[in-house]
């Protein structure tokens, strides 16, 4: 059994890696710099937590202080990873104590907000920090085309330029359209030239349900629309296949009436039309129910969806 597999069960409680996790970890450990686009729940944090266990001090840039606190607590209490954070919520004396731990090699994960890079205390300690890897969480924040653009994220680029060129870096996000992905690459230049993502996440803003139509017979720019629009495209034969990242309950309440939810409606429509439907095998009730009812297949990075049946045959299969 290899070293990564040996760590997986005792530390994280899993018997197997999710599809793509091992490849991402191994790439970072080789010193590569990656852009990893995967849905919420896939396990992006496991990738850099495992890297930190292997190489040592790993900086994790995140814009959310509450999330950083939760991740630090989880790393320490659940996984036994030495982790801490510095942000504006703690005093300078406390920040100095955390940085001293990092300098002495007592930390494996150090969470930090990007705006801290201009802090004089950080700049004082930076030359002494034994940084082994850098993680940019919520990487879409660097893009002006993203839904949560934060100018301070661009300071991370300057830090990466100061580090040895073989210092691995991992940028992760769950939401990146093609345009945002290209902008992330442009901002980081050649620092993050590789992506292990096999999907592009175009999330419509409707509750917590996220549906992706990845390959279309008539390619168009990314579009965000209602589930009704998506269903119409499926009926019109414009989708080669449908990939649902996350789905909520089967039934939803609309104007006081119970109706089939958007993702389930699209999944059932596509299934009846003979269009392949895939879901990520995540511990999400909706995803598991789609699989259990035979409406979808599990998607992995080796999946090669077949073409849908001809439109002339679809008409006989679909009626309402």
ROKE-839055 format. One record per residue: y, x, z of N, C-alpha, C in turn; residue in one letter. Coordinates in steps of 0.001 Angstrom, whole numbers, padded with zeros to 6 digits, always signed. Layout:
YXZYXZYXZA...
//
This chain:
-001204+000849+000000+000000+000000+000000+001250+000882+000000X+002230+000565-000870+003418+001400-000964+004384+001125+000181X+005371+001986+000297+006300+001947+001421+007076+000631+001503X+007576+000125+000361+008343-001110+000368+007485-002281+000825X+006279-002346+000321+005375-003426+000712+005036-003337+002193X+004905-002126+002697+004605-001939+004111+005722-002450+005009X+006965-002344+004535+008100-002829+005326+008240-004344+005258X+007843-004936+004154+008168-006332+003870+007651-007289+004935X+006378-007239+005253+005795-008173+006217+006279-007927+007650X+006201-006701+008159+006611-006489+009558+008091-006756+009810X+008945-006405+008847+010399-006534+009059+010914-007917+008676X+010524-008390+007491+011121-009619+006969+010196-010834+007037X+008923-010604+007307+008005-011723+007468+007461-012304+006180X+007671-011628+005050+007144-012104+003776+005945-011260+003352X+004998-011888+002683+003839-011144+002200+004047-010601+000797X+004943-011240+000040+005211-010806-001336+006710-010827-001606X+007147-009956-002516+008527-009983-002977+008703-011140-003955X+009892-011700-004004+010226-012639-005069+010337-011873-006381X+010130-012595-007462+010201-011963-008772+011563-011303-008966X+011571-010018-009235+012809-009277-009477+013332-008507-008291X+012913-008865-007072+013432-008177-005882+013002-006714-005846X+011715-006481-006028+011226-005101-005980+011907-004249-007050X+012034-004804-008256+012655-004053-009342+014091-003676-009001X+014812-004604-008370+016196-004330-007990+016259-003239-006923X+015399-003343-005912+015372-002346-004838+015055-000961-005397X+014026-000888-006220+013610+000400-006773+014693+001009-007648X+015407+000164-008402+016474+000670-009255+017606+001278-008421X+017979+000581-007345+019040+001100-006479+018590+002393-005807X+017344+002436-005377+016830+003645-004723+016772+004829-005691X+016720+004534-006992+016774+005616-007992+018205+006096-008218X+019157+005458-007574+020544+005862-007731+021294+005093-008794X+020688+004023-009313+021361+003234-010335+022396+002314-009698X+023300+001837-010532+024345+000918-010076+024196-000381-010852X+023916-001456-010134+023474-002692-010755+024390-003866-010480X+024413-004789-011433+025015-006101-011239+023865-007085-011183X+023691-007733-010037+022560-008630-009819+023068-010049-009663X+022726-010910-010617+023161-012303-010595+021930-013165-010341X+021876-013739-009149+020744-014582-008785+021251-015760-007951X+020527-016872-007954+021001-018064-007242+020933-017907-005735X+021695-018743-005049+021649-018787-003594+020229-019092-003137X+019739-018325-002174+018388-018533-001680+017356-017623-002295X+017733-016897-003347+016772-016011-004010+016420-014808-003143X+017356-014339-002341+017084-013212-001462+017808-011942-001848X+019090-012085-002237+019865-010898-002609+020083-009990-001398X+020263-010605-000223+020497-009793+000975+019276-008947+001322X+018079-009446+001048+016880-008654+001320+016895-007364+000515X+017432-007428-000702+017469-006242-001566+018261-005129-000889X+019486-005443-000438+020278-004346+000130+019897-004033+001569X+019296-004992+002273+018779-004663+003600+017629-003663+003502X+016773-003866+002513+015674-002933+002307+016202-001565+001886X+017225-001545+001053+017843-000276+000636+018395+000451+001855X+019082-000273+002738+019660+000335+003944+018578+000944+004827X+017445+000273+004941+016341+000809+005737+015810+002108+005143X+015879+002217+003834+015336+003391+003151+016299+004570+003136X+017592+004314+002904+018512+005436+002661+019493+005697+003794X+019769+004684+004631+020752+004887+005693+022017+004088+005449X+023159+004612+005904+024405+003854+005941+024751+003217+004594X+024742+001907+004584+025068+001128+003391+026269+000250+003695X+027344+000432+002929+028537-000402+003091+028340-001710+002344X+028646-002817+003011+028562-004124+002366+029934-004771+002414X+030556-004929+001256+031866-005566+001179+031683-007065+000993X+032325-007830+001863+032214-009283+001815+033562-009896+002169X+033915-011022+001543+035214-011644+001839+035167-012615+003010X+033977-012865+003555+033831-013928+004548+033456-013360+005908X+034392-013408+006843+034144-012827+008162+033016-013547+008908X+033006-014873+008827+031954-015629+009521+030582-015261+008975X+030485-015114+007658+029210-014733+007054+028799-013335+007482X+029769-012425+007558+029456-011069+007987+028905-011067+009410X+029523-011842+010283+029041-011907+011666+027611-012430+011724X+027334-013470+010937+025984-014038+010921+024970-013024+010400X+025339-012302+009350+024415-011332+008763+024182-010149+009700X+025222-009739+010421+025060-008657+011391+024119-009090+012507X+024319-010297+012996+023458-010807+014066+022006-010917+013590X+021825-011434+012395+020473-011579+011850+019810-010220+011640X+020570-009268+011098+020012-007936+010844+019550-007286+012140X+020355-007397+013178+020020-006771+014457+018892-007499+015186X+019020-008819+015280+018102-009585+016119+016781-009913+015439X+016824-010228+014149+015598-010637+013468+014868-009486+012808X+015636-008560+012218+015006-007532+011395+015021-006141+012016X+015725-005982+013140+015771-004677+013768+016527-003637+012968X+017466-004085+012143+018304-003183+011356+019595-002935+012128X+019995-001689+012259+021222-001348+012982+022426-001712+012108X+023113-002784+012473+024215-003294+011655+025418-003623+012517X+026608-003534+011905+027841-003912+012598+028889-004224+011545X+030058-004659+012008+031125-005024+011088+032471-004591+011638X+033401-004326+010757+034791-004112+011154+035660-005073+010354X+036501-005794+011072+037413-006737+010430+038580-007001+011374X+039478-007835+010943+040703-008075+011705+040474-008876+012980X+039268-009381+013181+038979-010155+014381+038749-009285+015610X+038523-007996+015409+038248-007122+016551+039373-006105+016704X+039539-005597+017895+040636-004678+018186+040421-003331+017513X+041488-002538+017468+041381-001206+016874+040408-000338+017667X+040417-000507+018969+039489+000258+019799+038037-000076+019459X+037758-001371+019251+036401-001788+018879+036042-001289+017479X+037005-001318+016562+036751-000808+015218+036437+000683+015252X+037173+001396+016063+036949+002837+016184+035535+003119+016724X+035101+002311+017685+033761+002489+018247+032685+002254+017186X+032894+001246+016350+031937+000960+015275+031896+002121+014277X+033070+002613+013900+033133+003719+012936+032520+004995+013505X+032666+005215+014811+032039+006371+015438+030516+006270+015339X+029987+005071+015543+028545+004871+015394+028097+005196+013975X+028910+004777+013005+028570+005044+011609+028590+006538+011319X+029595+007230+011827+029707+008681+011607+028495+009412+012193X+028025+008959+013344+026906+009599+014032+025547+009232+013438X+025554+008352+012433+024293+007963+011809+023548+006880+012552X+024243+006147+013430+023604+005106+014229+023622+003742+013552X+024220+003646+012361+024268+002377+011641+023574+002508+010290X+022870+001431+009932+022264+001363+008604+023041+000421+007691X+023658-000590+008272+024487-001530+007523+025851-001644+008181X+026906-001500+007386+028258-001683+007887+028971-002670+006977X+029256-003859+007509+029940-004907+006754+031447-004745+006927X+032162-004885+005813+033598-004663+005841+034278-005546+004807X+035448-006053+005135+036230-006832+004181+036998-005872+003274X+037136-006181+001992+037797-005269+001049+039206-004859+001455X+039948-005760+002108+041328-005425+002489+041397-004325+003540X+040289-004059+004223+040250-002988+005226+040382-001607+004580X+040175-001508+003268+040208-000209+002598+041577+000452+002684X+042628-000344+002887+043968+000229+002997+044389+000432+004449X+043490+000128+005365+043770+000301+006783+043770+001793+007131X+044741+002233+007907+044862+003663+008228+043670+004174+009035X+043119+003338+009899+041954+003755+010678+040757+003994+009761X+040557+003101+008812+039470+003289+007842+039668+004580+007063X+040869+004801+006589+041140+006003+005802+040954+007275+006620X+041190+007185+007917+040966+008328+008802+039482+008680+008879X+038643+007663+008922+037212+007888+009113+036440+008076+007800X+036991+007588+006702+036259+007599+005434+035646+008958+005082X+036379+010078+005172+035773+011367+004777+034570+011765+005636X+034428+011176+006813+033352+011553+007725+032145+010623+007637X+032276+009534+006910+031192+008554+006852+030076+009019+005906X+028831+009036+006367+027700+009440+005515+027210+008273+004658X+028049+007837+003716+027754+006653+002910+026622+006952+001928X+025569+006156+001997+024406+006351+001132+024311+005323+000009X+024950+004172+000200+024918+003123-000819+026071+002159-000570X+026491+001463-001635+027587+000499-001538+027121-000821-002138X+027405-001910-001424+027072-003248-001895+028356-004065-001992X+028539-004746-003104+029691-005630-003296+029161-007055-003336X+029268-007759-002210+028817-009149-002157+029891-010047-002757X+029458-011188-003291+030389-012128-003939+031205-011392-005009X+030513-010659-005867+031179-009779-006835+032066-010527-007821X+031852-011814-007982+032705-012583-008894+034158-012598-008435X+034398-012247-007154+035767-012247-006628+036653-011196-007299X+036055-010241-008000+036840-009209-008665+037420-009709-009981X+036909-010831-010466+037287-011308-011798+038406-012336-011754X+039372-012157-012618+040463-013128-012721+039966-014448-013288X+038772-014417-013946+038217-015628-014525+037271-016338-013560X+037032-015734-012406+036143-016346-011430+036847-017445-010662X+036050-018259-009940+036631-019386-009211+037209-018958-007874X+037048-017680-007507+037522-017228-006193+038080-015804-006310X+038988-015592-007252+039533-014262-007522+040276-013716-006308X+039969-012476-005936+040630-011798-004822+041052-010400-005274X+042354-010169-005417+042833-008870-005923+042351-007682-005113X+042156-007865-003788+041745-006741-002944+040369-006196-003331X+039583-006993-004060+038261-006525-004482+038361-005320-005418X+039490-005209-006108+039627-004104-007059+039796-002754-006371X+040089-002785-005066+040186-001528-004319+038817-000872-004178X+037761-001659-004255+036408-001111-004119+036119-000132-005252X+036681-000413-006422+036484+000481-007568+036978+001884-007231X+038132+001968-006578+038687+003279-006219+037780+004008-005241X+037182+003264-004301+036257+003894-003361+035047+004461-004096X+034486+003706-005013+033318+004171-005748+033617+005453-006530X+034835+005558-007003+035212+006762-007757+035287+007996-006865X+035516+007770-005574+035608+008894-004643+034233+009395-004202X+033225+008558-004336+031887+008909-003878+031145+009720-004946X+030135+010491-004555+029330+011220-005544+028778+010269-006590X+028698+010689-007839+028265+009790-008920+026848+009259-008762X+026022+009924-007939+024657+009446-007751+024536+008488-006563X+025685+008084-005973+025647+007094-004893+025346+005724-005494X+024239+005098-005114+023903+003803-005717+024865+002710-005289X+025069+001752-006167+025926+000612-005876+025267-000645-006408X+025431-001721-005672+024838-003001-006048+025890-004081-005916X+026224-004737-007018+027144-005874-006993+026312-007138-007139X+026494-008089-006223+025672-009296-006239+026540-010538-006235X+026065-011560-006920+026750-012840-006950+025769-013910-007379X+026048-015143-006995+025224-016264-007429+025889-017036-008552X+027172-016772-008786+027913-017564-009772+028696-016649-010682X+028230-016500-011911+028954-015685-012885+028707-016224-014281X+029725-016809-014875+029620-017190-016272+029624-015918-017109X+029368-016068-018379+029375-014916-019275+030721-014199-019213X+031793-014961-019195+033124-014370-019176+033367-013604-017883X+032933-014180-016759+033100-013513-015466+032256-012244-015419X+031020-012328-015906+030168-011140-015908+030806-010009-016705X+031347-010329-017867+031996-009305-018688+033207-008721-017977X+033942-009580-017251+035115-009098-016523+034705-008199-015359X+033612-008538-014676+033107-007669-013605+032785-006290-014173X+032114-006276-015305+031766-004994-015938+033028-004220-016319X+034026-004939-016829+035260-004266-017238+035974-003676-016027X+035992-004434-014918+036670-003951-013728+035992-002717-013137X+034667-002731-013145+033929-001609-012577+033644-000518-013604X+034064-000744-014836+033861+000267-015871+032393+000559-016062X+032055+001840-016090+030668+002241-016283+029916+002345-014963X+030534+001915-013885+029903+002078-012583+028721+001137-012388X+028772-000025-013020+027685-000979-012873+027239-001416-014268X+026473-000579-014964+026148-000840-016360+024924-001696-016572X+024191-002039-015528+022903-002689-015700+022874-004010-014969X+022177-004986-015537+021958-006254-014842+020482-006598-014879X+019960-007031-013755+018592-007522-013701+018563-009043-013771X+019736-009642-013981+019782-011099-014049+019146-011584-015336X+018378-012660-015241+017800-013249-016440+018347-014649-016668X+019391-015000-015959+020045-016278-016202+021544-016097-016141X+022241-017058-016739+023684-017128-016579+023950-018426-015830X+024696-018329-014765+024858-019489-013888+026119-020267-014235X+025940-021398-014906+027065-022268-015212+026912-023515-014345X+027541-023501-013193+027323-024563-012220+028342-025682-012396X+027913-026895-012666+028843-028021-012686+029237-028374-011261X+030458-028831-011100+030948-029139-009758+030567-030572-009392X+029335-030751-008989+028884-032073-008580+027946-031921-007398X+028445-032225-006199+027679-032092-004973+027090-030691-004871X+025847-030590-004380+025234-029272-004229+024148-029057-005261X+024155-029882-006312+023113-029780-007320+023614-028915-008467X+022777-027996-008896+023197-027034-009891+022166-026988-011015X+022622-027308-012204+021717-027322-013337+022223-026362-014398X+021316-025631-015000+021681-024672-016026+020936-024983-017302X+021635-025066-018416+021001-025119-019727+021268-023760-020348X+020215-022964-020504+020410-021564-020824+020467-021270-022310X+019591-021881-023061+019475-021540-024471+019675-022786-025311X+020644-022753-026188+020965-023918-026989+020788-023621-028469X+020335-024636-029209+020148-024469-030648+021473-024155-031320X+022530-024782-030847+023870-024542-031371+024691-023863-030283X+024709-022520-030241+025399-021804-029152+026862-022212-029062X+027318-022400-027862+028721-022724-027609+029194-021917-026417X+030500-021934-026214+031039-021283-025031+030520-022010-023796X+030465-021324-022664+030013-021991-021440+030812-023261-021184X+030137-024301-020772+030818-025563-020520+030354-026115-019188X+031221-026791-018525+030904-027461-017280+031202-028935-017459X+030209-029743-017275+030407-031170-017441+029573-031949-016460X+029630-033251-016590+028854-034099-015705+027388-034054-016085X+026543-034542-015195+025124-034583-015512+024857-035540-016666X+025697-036560-016812+025544-037481-017943+025723-036725-019253X+026725-035833-019312+026938-035025-020502+025741-034130-020771X+025198-033531-019691+024042-032656-019855+022839-033437-020372X+022635-034602-019814+021516-035430-020251+021665-035801-021719X+022888-036099-022138+023123-036440-023535+022782-035282-024455X+023057-034064-024013+022731-032892-024831+021219-032717-024926X+020528-033040-023857+019066-032965-023899+018522-033993-024875X+019018-035213-024783+018574-036287-025672+018870-035948-027125X+020004-035290-027369+020404-034937-028736+019632-033744-029288X+018777-033167-028464+017987-032034-028944+018740-030728-028986X+019788-030598-028173+020607-029393-028197+020176-028356-027158X+019174-028660-026367+018705-027704-025359+017300-027221-025714X+017137-025907-025794+015807-025345-026013+014953-025496-024772X+015568-025322-023622+014878-025543-022355+015906-025732-021263X+015467-026258-020140+016361-026556-019019+015876-025777-017805X+016797-025085-017159+016482-024372-015923+017337-024931-014802X+016721-025419-013772+017432-025958-012619+017345-024948-011492X+018487-024411-011073+018486-023414-010003+018183-024071-008670X+018939-025097-008335+018761-025779-007062+018973-027270-007258X+018147-028079-006660+018355-029518-006733+018281-030128-005345X+019058-031158-005172+019070-031855-003896+018033-032963-003866X+018235-033987-003028+017285-035100-002940+017150-035835-004274X+016014-036522-004423+015758-037248-005660+016722-038412-005831X+017044-039080-004751+017942-040229-004806+019309-039861-004253X+020344-040437-004836+021698-040198-004359+022423-041531-004262X+023422-041598-003417+024170-042836-003202+025455-042791-004018X+025612-043731-004946+026800-043815-005801+027381-045216-005692X+028612-045303-005190+029285-046601-005030+028421-047602-004261X+027772-047099-003234+026972-047981-002389+025601-048314-002944X+025255-047775-004106+023948-048055-004708+023130-046768-004804X+021830-046883-004572+020944-045732-004667+020541-045511-006114X+020753-044287-006596+020426-043964-007977+019702-042629-008043X+019059-042400-009171+018406-041119-009402+019478-040039-009492X+019292-038942-008771+020311-037887-008771+020423-037227-010139X+021522-036512-010323+021809-035918-011632+020749-034959-012125X+020331-034039-011277+019344-033055-011727+017999-033709-012002X+017618-034670-011173+016342-035352-011393+016385-036167-012679X+017512-036799-012955+017658-037569-014187+017486-036661-015399X+018139-035503-015363+018019-034555-016474+016597-034029-016603X+015975-033732-015444+014612-033208-015468+013640-034227-016050X+013748-035485-015611+012850-036520-016117+013091-036775-017604X+014363-036769-018004+014682-036963-019412+014097-035838-020261X+014318-034604-019845+013798-033467-020592+012277-033504-020650X+011646-033853-019540+010184-033914-019499+009661-034936-020501X+010301-036086-020566+009892-037136-021500+010154-036733-022942X+011168-035906-023149+011522-035459-024495+010657-034286-024962X+009866-033731-024079+009064-032574-024451+009818-031266-024358X+010978-031275-023695+011760-030057-023504+011291-029390-022210X+010892-028113-022253+010403-027448-021041+011463-027427-019935X+011029-027711-018705+011906-027695-017538+011370-026660-016559X+012269-025809-016056+011886-024767-015115+012760-024861-013871X+012192-024454-012737+012968-024335-011503+012616-023019-010832X+013545-022514-010034+013246-021354-009210+012348-021795-008061X+011357-020997-007737+010440-021306-006650+011100-020933-005321X+012065-021756-004917+012814-021515-003684+012355-022490-002605X+012540-022142-001330+012161-023044-000242+013161-024186-000087X+013369-024897-001168+014294-026026-001206+013481-027270-001522X+013631-028304-000724+012786-029490-000845+012821-030081-002249X+014021-030185-002826+014130-030771-004157+013369-029983-005203X+013496-028652-005172+012774-027814-006125+011270-027995-005997X+010783-028005-004755+009350-028126-004524+008829-029494-004954X+009633-030545-004805+009212-031876-005228+009135-031977-006746X+010083-031331-007449+010016-031318-008908+008721-030673-009379X+008348-029583-008718+007102-028905-009066+005903-029787-008733X+005932-030409-007554+004810-031226-007108+004582-032430-008012X+005656-032996-008560+005536-034161-009420+005260-033792-010874X+005118-032496-011141+004772-032068-012492+005903-032157-013492X+007134-032245-012994+008286-032348-013887+008832-030986-014293X+008369-029926-013640+008920-028603-013921+007867-027540-013673X+008155-026359-014219+007327-025187-014014+008157-024144-013265X+007468-023189-012662+008158-022118-011955+008695-021106-012958X+009964-020752-012797+010592-019748-013652+010482-018376-013004X+010153-017386-013815+010182-016002-013357+010802-015168-014452X+011033-013869-014169+011680-013026-015167+010758-012697-016329X+009506-013148-016273+008592-012923-017392+008353-014205-018181X+009020-015285-017768+008840-016557-018458+009391-016488-019871X+008610-016996-020814+009049-017077-022204+008924-018526-022642X+009985-019310-022469+009901-020743-022782+009585-020993-024248X+008725-021963-024486+008423-022348-025857+009524-023247-026382X+009621-023345-027704+010633-024214-028308+010260-025671-028076X+011248-026566-027957+010927-027984-027797+010325-028548-029071X+009668-029690-028949+009076-030310-030127+010189-030795-031055X+009921-030947-032355+010959-031353-033307+011626-032658-032901X+012898-032768-033263+013688-033940-032897+013076-035216-033457X+012439-035128-034637+011848-036315-035250+010713-036873-034392X+010030-035993-033660+008945-036439-032796+009477-036911-031440X+010647-036416-031060+011182-036753-029759+011507-038238-029656X+011948-038849-030769+012380-040239-030749+011260-041154-030275X+010022-040860-030659+008900-041712-030292+008539-041569-028817X+009001-040474-028189+008668-040229-026796+009710-040788-025837X+010901-041030-026358+012006-041406-025476+012454-042825-025750X+012463-043633-024732+012980-045000-024869+013468-045467-023511X+014491-046261-023549+015009-046764-022256+015346-048250-022425X
//
